[in-house]
Amino acid sequence: MYSNAKAAPMAAVSHTPDRPPGPHHVASVDEIVHSFEEADHHEVSLAGYQPEDWICLAIFWAMALLVFLQFFSRYVLNDSYAWTEELAVYCLIGVVFLGSAMCVRACRHIQVDFLYRYLPKPVGRVLSTLIDILRTAFFGYAVWLTYRYIVLVGDEPMTTLFWNKAYVYWVALAGFAMMFLRSLQVSLRNWRQGYSILENPAAYESLD
């Protein structure tokens, strides 16, 4: 009887590896190595990024360096470089306009879809298509207006560097042109799939 009582706990202990690890489980060396091997299989994909993403990222880091140089020259050297502040503002303009093209592509601009929950599906489809048309037309009109503005005041110099400020306006024009092209792509995609983010927001949650 005594030997059988001792054998039962030993049998239970021998089957502990088959049970899932508990809260106080201490990982072995093999388990740790295996966890790193599993992590290596998760490769980073850059397929979802487009040219405006990389250009916007480059301008953002240029702006960050300019802001750091402004801080360093003002508080460390006690001799502020005025041109860094102006160029940082122009970089911010580039980030805003090119970043807006990114938002158009990903359908991430501010929008209200509350009304579409209560509208009949055909009515919602018509309104969504009308919004796609108006959005694309607005961006096309903005491209033309920006070009007209460049023609009128394109020779205006910058304040501190006396460079041509038309470079900044051309960046804004490129941003609007990219927004126009991305809006066309989004409109065609919405037409082919039969709904937009306004009608079916849950279908776009995976893009976050």
Rosetta constraint file for C-alpha pairs under 8 A:
AtomPair CA 1 CA 5 HARMONIC 6.23 0.50
AtomPair CA 2 CA 6 HARMONIC 6.47 0.50
AtomPair CA 3 CA 7 HARMONIC 6.23 0.50
AtomPair CA 4 CA 8 HARMONIC 6.45 0.50
AtomPair CA 5 CA 9 HARMONIC 7.41 0.50
AtomPair CA 6 CA 10 HARMONIC 6.73 0.50
AtomPair CA 7 CA 11 HARMONIC 6.17 0.50
AtomPair CA 8 CA 12 HARMONIC 6.37 0.50
AtomPair CA 9 CA 13 HARMONIC 6.20 0.50
AtomPair CA 10 CA 14 HARMONIC 6.26 0.50
AtomPair CA 11 CA 15 HARMONIC 6.70 0.50
AtomPair CA 12 CA 16 HARMONIC 6.75 0.50
AtomPair CA 15 CA 19 HARMONIC 7.34 0.50
AtomPair CA 21 CA 25 HARMONIC 5.31 0.50
AtomPair CA 27 CA 31 HARMONIC 5.99 0.50
AtomPair CA 27 CA 32 HARMONIC 6.60 0.50
AtomPair CA 28 CA 32 HARMONIC 6.40 0.50
AtomPair CA 29 CA 33 HARMONIC 6.23 0.50
AtomPair CA 30 CA 34 HARMONIC 6.07 0.50
AtomPair CA 31 CA 35 HARMONIC 6.18 0.50
AtomPair CA 32 CA 36 HARMONIC 6.61 0.50
AtomPair CA 33 CA 37 HARMONIC 6.41 0.50
AtomPair CA 34 CA 38 HARMONIC 6.29 0.50
AtomPair CA 35 CA 39 HARMONIC 6.35 0.50
AtomPair CA 36 CA 40 HARMONIC 6.39 0.50
AtomPair CA 37 CA 41 HARMONIC 7.01 0.50
AtomPair CA 38 CA 42 HARMONIC 7.46 0.50
AtomPair CA 49 CA 53 HARMONIC 6.12 0.50
AtomPair CA 49 CA 54 HARMONIC 7.62 0.50
AtomPair CA 50 CA 54 HARMONIC 6.98 0.50
AtomPair CA 51 CA 55 HARMONIC 6.30 0.50
AtomPair CA 52 CA 56 HARMONIC 5.86 0.50
AtomPair CA 52 CA 98 HARMONIC 6.20 0.50
AtomPair CA 52 CA 99 HARMONIC 7.62 0.50
AtomPair CA 52 CA 101 HARMONIC 7.36 0.50
AtomPair CA 52 CA 102 HARMONIC 6.87 0.50
AtomPair CA 53 CA 57 HARMONIC 6.14 0.50
AtomPair CA 53 CA 98 HARMONIC 7.80 0.50
AtomPair CA 53 CA 99 HARMONIC 7.46 0.50
AtomPair CA 53 CA 102 HARMONIC 6.73 0.50
AtomPair CA 54 CA 58 HARMONIC 6.19 0.50
AtomPair CA 55 CA 59 HARMONIC 6.28 0.50
AtomPair CA 55 CA 98 HARMONIC 7.91 0.50
AtomPair CA 56 CA 60 HARMONIC 6.07 0.50
AtomPair CA 56 CA 94 HARMONIC 7.23 0.50
AtomPair CA 56 CA 95 HARMONIC 5.45 0.50
AtomPair CA 56 CA 98 HARMONIC 5.97 0.50
AtomPair CA 56 CA 99 HARMONIC 6.46 0.50
AtomPair CA 57 CA 61 HARMONIC 6.34 0.50
AtomPair CA 57 CA 95 HARMONIC 7.93 0.50
AtomPair CA 58 CA 62 HARMONIC 6.27 0.50
AtomPair CA 59 CA 63 HARMONIC 6.16 0.50
AtomPair CA 59 CA 91 HARMONIC 5.96 0.50
AtomPair CA 59 CA 92 HARMONIC 7.96 0.50
AtomPair CA 59 CA 94 HARMONIC 6.95 0.50
AtomPair CA 59 CA 95 HARMONIC 6.45 0.50
AtomPair CA 60 CA 64 HARMONIC 6.23 0.50
AtomPair CA 60 CA 91 HARMONIC 6.92 0.50
AtomPair CA 60 CA 92 HARMONIC 7.33 0.50
AtomPair CA 60 CA 95 HARMONIC 6.28 0.50
AtomPair CA 61 CA 65 HARMONIC 6.20 0.50
AtomPair CA 62 CA 66 HARMONIC 6.24 0.50
AtomPair CA 62 CA 88 HARMONIC 7.92 0.50
AtomPair CA 62 CA 91 HARMONIC 7.28 0.50
AtomPair CA 63 CA 67 HARMONIC 6.18 0.50
AtomPair CA 63 CA 87 HARMONIC 7.63 0.50
AtomPair CA 63 CA 88 HARMONIC 4.97 0.50
AtomPair CA 63 CA 89 HARMONIC 7.94 0.50
AtomPair CA 63 CA 91 HARMONIC 5.50 0.50
AtomPair CA 63 CA 92 HARMONIC 6.86 0.50
AtomPair CA 64 CA 68 HARMONIC 6.21 0.50
AtomPair CA 64 CA 88 HARMONIC 7.82 0.50
AtomPair CA 65 CA 69 HARMONIC 6.10 0.50
AtomPair CA 66 CA 70 HARMONIC 6.09 0.50
AtomPair CA 66 CA 84 HARMONIC 5.42 0.50
AtomPair CA 66 CA 85 HARMONIC 7.27 0.50
AtomPair CA 66 CA 87 HARMONIC 7.34 0.50
AtomPair CA 66 CA 88 HARMONIC 5.82 0.50
AtomPair CA 67 CA 71 HARMONIC 6.23 0.50
AtomPair CA 67 CA 84 HARMONIC 6.92 0.50
AtomPair CA 67 CA 85 HARMONIC 7.03 0.50
AtomPair CA 67 CA 88 HARMONIC 6.50 0.50
AtomPair CA 68 CA 72 HARMONIC 6.03 0.50
AtomPair CA 69 CA 73 HARMONIC 5.92 0.50
AtomPair CA 69 CA 81 HARMONIC 7.97 0.50
AtomPair CA 69 CA 84 HARMONIC 7.04 0.50
AtomPair CA 70 CA 74 HARMONIC 6.09 0.50
AtomPair CA 70 CA 80 HARMONIC 6.40 0.50
AtomPair CA 70 CA 81 HARMONIC 6.17 0.50
AtomPair CA 70 CA 82 HARMONIC 7.74 0.50
AtomPair CA 70 CA 84 HARMONIC 5.74 0.50
AtomPair CA 70 CA 85 HARMONIC 6.62 0.50
AtomPair CA 71 CA 75 HARMONIC 5.98 0.50
AtomPair CA 71 CA 76 HARMONIC 7.70 0.50
AtomPair CA 71 CA 80 HARMONIC 7.93 0.50
AtomPair CA 72 CA 76 HARMONIC 5.15 0.50
AtomPair CA 72 CA 77 HARMONIC 6.60 0.50
AtomPair CA 73 CA 77 HARMONIC 4.79 0.50
AtomPair CA 73 CA 78 HARMONIC 6.02 0.50
AtomPair CA 73 CA 79 HARMONIC 5.46 0.50
AtomPair CA 73 CA 80 HARMONIC 4.81 0.50
AtomPair CA 73 CA 81 HARMONIC 6.26 0.50
AtomPair CA 74 CA 78 HARMONIC 4.76 0.50
AtomPair CA 74 CA 79 HARMONIC 5.35 0.50
AtomPair CA 74 CA 80 HARMONIC 4.25 0.50
AtomPair CA 74 CA 81 HARMONIC 7.38 0.50
AtomPair CA 75 CA 79 HARMONIC 7.92 0.50
AtomPair CA 75 CA 80 HARMONIC 7.96 0.50
AtomPair CA 81 CA 85 HARMONIC 7.63 0.50
AtomPair CA 82 CA 86 HARMONIC 6.98 0.50
AtomPair CA 82 CA 160 HARMONIC 6.88 0.50
AtomPair CA 83 CA 87 HARMONIC 6.15 0.50
AtomPair CA 83 CA 160 HARMONIC 5.46 0.50
AtomPair CA 83 CA 161 HARMONIC 6.51 0.50
AtomPair CA 84 CA 88 HARMONIC 5.99 0.50
AtomPair CA 85 CA 89 HARMONIC 6.38 0.50
AtomPair CA 86 CA 90 HARMONIC 6.49 0.50
AtomPair CA 86 CA 159 HARMONIC 7.85 0.50
AtomPair CA 86 CA 160 HARMONIC 7.44 0.50
AtomPair CA 87 CA 91 HARMONIC 6.15 0.50
AtomPair CA 88 CA 92 HARMONIC 6.19 0.50
AtomPair CA 89 CA 93 HARMONIC 6.41 0.50
AtomPair CA 90 CA 94 HARMONIC 6.48 0.50
AtomPair CA 90 CA 168 HARMONIC 6.45 0.50
AtomPair CA 91 CA 95 HARMONIC 6.25 0.50
AtomPair CA 92 CA 96 HARMONIC 6.15 0.50
AtomPair CA 93 CA 97 HARMONIC 6.31 0.50
AtomPair CA 93 CA 168 HARMONIC 7.71 0.50
AtomPair CA 93 CA 172 HARMONIC 7.39 0.50
AtomPair CA 94 CA 98 HARMONIC 5.95 0.50
AtomPair CA 94 CA 99 HARMONIC 7.94 0.50
AtomPair CA 94 CA 168 HARMONIC 7.50 0.50
AtomPair CA 94 CA 171 HARMONIC 6.04 0.50
AtomPair CA 94 CA 172 HARMONIC 6.59 0.50
AtomPair CA 94 CA 175 HARMONIC 7.75 0.50
AtomPair CA 95 CA 99 HARMONIC 5.46 0.50
AtomPair CA 96 CA 100 HARMONIC 6.02 0.50
AtomPair CA 97 CA 101 HARMONIC 6.70 0.50
AtomPair CA 97 CA 171 HARMONIC 7.74 0.50
AtomPair CA 97 CA 172 HARMONIC 5.85 0.50
AtomPair CA 97 CA 175 HARMONIC 4.81 0.50
AtomPair CA 97 CA 176 HARMONIC 6.95 0.50
AtomPair CA 98 CA 102 HARMONIC 6.65 0.50
AtomPair CA 98 CA 172 HARMONIC 7.81 0.50
AtomPair CA 98 CA 174 HARMONIC 7.73 0.50
AtomPair CA 98 CA 175 HARMONIC 4.77 0.50
AtomPair CA 98 CA 176 HARMONIC 8.00 0.50
AtomPair CA 98 CA 178 HARMONIC 7.62 0.50
AtomPair CA 99 CA 103 HARMONIC 6.37 0.50
AtomPair CA 100 CA 104 HARMONIC 6.24 0.50
AtomPair CA 100 CA 109 HARMONIC 7.96 0.50
AtomPair CA 100 CA 175 HARMONIC 7.35 0.50
AtomPair CA 100 CA 179 HARMONIC 6.97 0.50
AtomPair CA 101 CA 105 HARMONIC 6.32 0.50
AtomPair CA 101 CA 175 HARMONIC 6.28 0.50
AtomPair CA 101 CA 176 HARMONIC 7.38 0.50
AtomPair CA 101 CA 178 HARMONIC 5.73 0.50
AtomPair CA 101 CA 179 HARMONIC 4.46 0.50
AtomPair CA 101 CA 182 HARMONIC 6.86 0.50
AtomPair CA 102 CA 106 HARMONIC 6.31 0.50
AtomPair CA 102 CA 179 HARMONIC 7.91 0.50
AtomPair CA 103 CA 107 HARMONIC 5.65 0.50
AtomPair CA 103 CA 108 HARMONIC 4.78 0.50
AtomPair CA 103 CA 109 HARMONIC 5.81 0.50
AtomPair CA 104 CA 108 HARMONIC 6.38 0.50
AtomPair CA 104 CA 109 HARMONIC 6.60 0.50
AtomPair CA 104 CA 179 HARMONIC 6.25 0.50
AtomPair CA 104 CA 182 HARMONIC 6.23 0.50
AtomPair CA 104 CA 183 HARMONIC 6.26 0.50
AtomPair CA 104 CA 186 HARMONIC 7.86 0.50
AtomPair CA 105 CA 179 HARMONIC 7.82 0.50
AtomPair CA 105 CA 182 HARMONIC 5.32 0.50
AtomPair CA 105 CA 183 HARMONIC 6.91 0.50
AtomPair CA 105 CA 185 HARMONIC 7.85 0.50
AtomPair CA 105 CA 186 HARMONIC 6.63 0.50
AtomPair CA 106 CA 207 HARMONIC 7.55 0.50
AtomPair CA 107 CA 197 HARMONIC 7.23 0.50
AtomPair CA 111 CA 198 HARMONIC 7.72 0.50
AtomPair CA 112 CA 198 HARMONIC 7.37 0.50
AtomPair CA 113 CA 117 HARMONIC 7.21 0.50
AtomPair CA 113 CA 198 HARMONIC 4.94 0.50
AtomPair CA 113 CA 199 HARMONIC 7.04 0.50
AtomPair CA 114 CA 118 HARMONIC 7.80 0.50
AtomPair CA 115 CA 119 HARMONIC 6.53 0.50
AtomPair CA 116 CA 120 HARMONIC 7.92 0.50
AtomPair CA 116 CA 124 HARMONIC 5.91 0.50
AtomPair CA 116 CA 198 HARMONIC 6.79 0.50
AtomPair CA 116 CA 199 HARMONIC 5.92 0.50
AtomPair CA 117 CA 199 HARMONIC 7.51 0.50
AtomPair CA 119 CA 123 HARMONIC 6.36 0.50
AtomPair CA 119 CA 124 HARMONIC 5.93 0.50
AtomPair CA 120 CA 124 HARMONIC 6.20 0.50
AtomPair CA 121 CA 125 HARMONIC 6.10 0.50
AtomPair CA 122 CA 126 HARMONIC 6.34 0.50
AtomPair CA 123 CA 127 HARMONIC 6.27 0.50
AtomPair CA 124 CA 128 HARMONIC 5.95 0.50
AtomPair CA 124 CA 199 HARMONIC 6.72 0.50
AtomPair CA 125 CA 129 HARMONIC 6.15 0.50
AtomPair CA 125 CA 194 HARMONIC 7.64 0.50
AtomPair CA 125 CA 195 HARMONIC 6.70 0.50
AtomPair CA 125 CA 199 HARMONIC 7.49 0.50
AtomPair CA 126 CA 130 HARMONIC 6.20 0.50
AtomPair CA 127 CA 131 HARMONIC 6.22 0.50
AtomPair CA 128 CA 132 HARMONIC 6.33 0.50
AtomPair CA 128 CA 195 HARMONIC 7.84 0.50
AtomPair CA 128 CA 196 HARMONIC 6.81 0.50
AtomPair CA 128 CA 198 HARMONIC 6.94 0.50
AtomPair CA 128 CA 199 HARMONIC 7.50 0.50
AtomPair CA 129 CA 133 HARMONIC 6.34 0.50
AtomPair CA 129 CA 187 HARMONIC 7.53 0.50
AtomPair CA 129 CA 191 HARMONIC 7.51 0.50
AtomPair CA 130 CA 134 HARMONIC 6.18 0.50
AtomPair CA 131 CA 135 HARMONIC 5.94 0.50
AtomPair CA 132 CA 136 HARMONIC 6.17 0.50
AtomPair CA 132 CA 183 HARMONIC 7.44 0.50
AtomPair CA 132 CA 186 HARMONIC 8.00 0.50
AtomPair CA 132 CA 187 HARMONIC 5.52 0.50
AtomPair CA 133 CA 137 HARMONIC 6.10 0.50
AtomPair CA 133 CA 187 HARMONIC 7.48 0.50
AtomPair CA 134 CA 138 HARMONIC 6.04 0.50
AtomPair CA 135 CA 139 HARMONIC 6.42 0.50
AtomPair CA 135 CA 183 HARMONIC 7.14 0.50
AtomPair CA 136 CA 140 HARMONIC 6.27 0.50
AtomPair CA 136 CA 180 HARMONIC 5.73 0.50
AtomPair CA 136 CA 183 HARMONIC 5.44 0.50
AtomPair CA 136 CA 184 HARMONIC 6.31 0.50
AtomPair CA 137 CA 141 HARMONIC 6.12 0.50
AtomPair CA 137 CA 180 HARMONIC 7.93 0.50
AtomPair CA 138 CA 142 HARMONIC 6.11 0.50
AtomPair CA 139 CA 143 HARMONIC 6.28 0.50
AtomPair CA 139 CA 176 HARMONIC 6.05 0.50
AtomPair CA 139 CA 177 HARMONIC 7.28 0.50
AtomPair CA 139 CA 179 HARMONIC 6.43 0.50
AtomPair CA 139 CA 180 HARMONIC 5.03 0.50
AtomPair CA 140 CA 144 HARMONIC 6.61 0.50
AtomPair CA 140 CA 176 HARMONIC 7.60 0.50
AtomPair CA 140 CA 177 HARMONIC 7.21 0.50
AtomPair CA 140 CA 180 HARMONIC 5.75 0.50
AtomPair CA 141 CA 145 HARMONIC 6.23 0.50
AtomPair CA 142 CA 146 HARMONIC 6.02 0.50
AtomPair CA 142 CA 176 HARMONIC 6.53 0.50
AtomPair CA 143 CA 147 HARMONIC 6.25 0.50
AtomPair CA 143 CA 173 HARMONIC 5.87 0.50
AtomPair CA 143 CA 176 HARMONIC 5.55 0.50
AtomPair CA 143 CA 177 HARMONIC 5.93 0.50
AtomPair CA 144 CA 148 HARMONIC 6.24 0.50
AtomPair CA 145 CA 149 HARMONIC 6.21 0.50
AtomPair CA 146 CA 150 HARMONIC 6.27 0.50
AtomPair CA 146 CA 169 HARMONIC 7.31 0.50
AtomPair CA 146 CA 172 HARMONIC 7.52 0.50
AtomPair CA 146 CA 173 HARMONIC 5.82 0.50
AtomPair CA 147 CA 151 HARMONIC 6.35 0.50
AtomPair CA 147 CA 173 HARMONIC 6.79 0.50
AtomPair CA 148 CA 152 HARMONIC 6.39 0.50
AtomPair CA 149 CA 153 HARMONIC 6.14 0.50
AtomPair CA 149 CA 154 HARMONIC 7.24 0.50
AtomPair CA 150 CA 154 HARMONIC 4.39 0.50
AtomPair CA 150 CA 166 HARMONIC 6.39 0.50
AtomPair CA 150 CA 169 HARMONIC 6.41 0.50
AtomPair CA 150 CA 170 HARMONIC 7.60 0.50
AtomPair CA 153 CA 166 HARMONIC 7.79 0.50
AtomPair CA 154 CA 164 HARMONIC 7.41 0.50
AtomPair CA 154 CA 165 HARMONIC 6.60 0.50
AtomPair CA 154 CA 166 HARMONIC 4.65 0.50
AtomPair CA 154 CA 169 HARMONIC 7.67 0.50
AtomPair CA 155 CA 164 HARMONIC 5.99 0.50
AtomPair CA 155 CA 165 HARMONIC 6.85 0.50
AtomPair CA 155 CA 166 HARMONIC 6.47 0.50
AtomPair CA 156 CA 164 HARMONIC 6.09 0.50
AtomPair CA 156 CA 165 HARMONIC 5.67 0.50
AtomPair CA 156 CA 166 HARMONIC 7.17 0.50
AtomPair CA 157 CA 162 HARMONIC 4.96 0.50
AtomPair CA 157 CA 163 HARMONIC 5.31 0.50
AtomPair CA 157 CA 164 HARMONIC 4.64 0.50
AtomPair CA 157 CA 165 HARMONIC 5.30 0.50
AtomPair CA 158 CA 162 HARMONIC 4.63 0.50
AtomPair CA 158 CA 163 HARMONIC 5.25 0.50
AtomPair CA 158 CA 164 HARMONIC 6.17 0.50
AtomPair CA 158 CA 165 HARMONIC 5.49 0.50
AtomPair CA 165 CA 169 HARMONIC 6.91 0.50
AtomPair CA 166 CA 170 HARMONIC 6.05 0.50
AtomPair CA 167 CA 171 HARMONIC 6.41 0.50
AtomPair CA 168 CA 172 HARMONIC 6.49 0.50
AtomPair CA 169 CA 173 HARMONIC 6.15 0.50
AtomPair CA 170 CA 174 HARMONIC 6.07 0.50
AtomPair CA 171 CA 175 HARMONIC 6.21 0.50
AtomPair CA 172 CA 176 HARMONIC 6.32 0.50
AtomPair CA 173 CA 177 HARMONIC 6.09 0.50
AtomPair CA 174 CA 178 HARMONIC 6.07 0.50
AtomPair CA 175 CA 179 HARMONIC 6.14 0.50
AtomPair CA 176 CA 180 HARMONIC 6.14 0.50
AtomPair CA 177 CA 181 HARMONIC 6.34 0.50
AtomPair CA 178 CA 182 HARMONIC 6.05 0.50
AtomPair CA 179 CA 183 HARMONIC 5.90 0.50
AtomPair CA 180 CA 184 HARMONIC 6.30 0.50
AtomPair CA 181 CA 185 HARMONIC 6.40 0.50
AtomPair CA 182 CA 186 HARMONIC 6.13 0.50
AtomPair CA 183 CA 187 HARMONIC 6.01 0.50
AtomPair CA 184 CA 188 HARMONIC 6.21 0.50
AtomPair CA 185 CA 189 HARMONIC 6.14 0.50
AtomPair CA 186 CA 190 HARMONIC 6.08 0.50
AtomPair CA 187 CA 191 HARMONIC 6.18 0.50
AtomPair CA 188 CA 192 HARMONIC 6.21 0.50
AtomPair CA 189 CA 193 HARMONIC 6.12 0.50
AtomPair CA 190 CA 194 HARMONIC 5.77 0.50
AtomPair CA 190 CA 195 HARMONIC 5.31 0.50
AtomPair CA 190 CA 196 HARMONIC 5.11 0.50
AtomPair CA 191 CA 195 HARMONIC 6.87 0.50
AtomPair CA 195 CA 199 HARMONIC 5.91 0.50
AtomPair CA 195 CA 200 HARMONIC 6.61 0.50
AtomPair CA 196 CA 200 HARMONIC 6.18 0.50
AtomPair CA 196 CA 201 HARMONIC 7.71 0.50
AtomPair CA 197 CA 201 HARMONIC 4.64 0.50
AtomPair CA 197 CA 202 HARMONIC 7.89 0.50
AtomPair CA 197 CA 203 HARMONIC 7.33 0.50
AtomPair CA 197 CA 204 HARMONIC 6.53 0.50
AtomPair CA 200 CA 204 HARMONIC 7.64 0.50
AtomPair CA 201 CA 205 HARMONIC 6.86 0.50
AtomPair CA 204 CA 208 HARMONIC 7.63 0.50
